């Protein structure tokens, strides 16, 4: 690697560039999926309790809703709290001073585990005694589900394409490095070296190139990710969109970069040396 330093450096640079491109795109897709999932959780079902029920009975309705399959949380809101929030949302003022809490109903705010099953869950909630009416938005839930499916399919397709292109580029770069050493390989073959004996040092070299590339790409990705996070924080127009702190995904990202770098380096070296063994 030292004697043929330039070619080794070129192989590391190409591998790092490919890993950073794939890693950056994967992290963007990951954060978009988290964002869509968070927005999906904001699409809640509002269950109005029978107005003849007192507070204790209304809370018991919420307890029964909590037992329904696919319900993550059923939060009780009293009519007094509903009235207060309504006035706050309207900006308050003397015009709302005469509004009495009895104008509103006790309600249950329901968050689902899987919004794609909203219709079935709503039907089960309707059958619970004490439920007067339900306000839900199935079309919004369906829209979020569709977006999530599109993201999953698009990300899988693009990542596979990027990985194939990266393997092709890295393999060709390593082939050039092997071509630079074809005379050494030919001499080793002529004096009786076995294919396994010749492959081993190049396998180790591929391992080292992959390891170095994975480490460099990981720290470079870390810096770029934090830079993007800082830019988003500074821009008021992007306050709605927040990305996951890198420290929360540090370990899985490090493992993926390391394993991918090692695989690419070793696979590229082993595959590239095959044609030069036929002397």
Secondary structure, 3 states (H helix, E strand, C coil): CCCCHHHHHHHHHHHHHHHHHHHHHHHHHHHHHHHHHHHHHCCCEEEEECCCCCHHHHHHHHHHHHCCCCEEEEEEECHHHHHHHHHHHCCCCHHHCCCCHHHCCCEEEEEECCHHHHHHHHHHHHCCCCEEEEECCHHHHHHHHHHHHHHHHHHHHHHHHHHHHHHHHHHHHHHHHHHCCHHHHHHHHHCCCCHHHHHHHHHHHHHHHHHHHHHHHHHHHHHHHHHHHHHHHHCHHHCCCCCCCHHHHHHHHHHHHHHHHHHHHHHHHHHHHHHHHCC
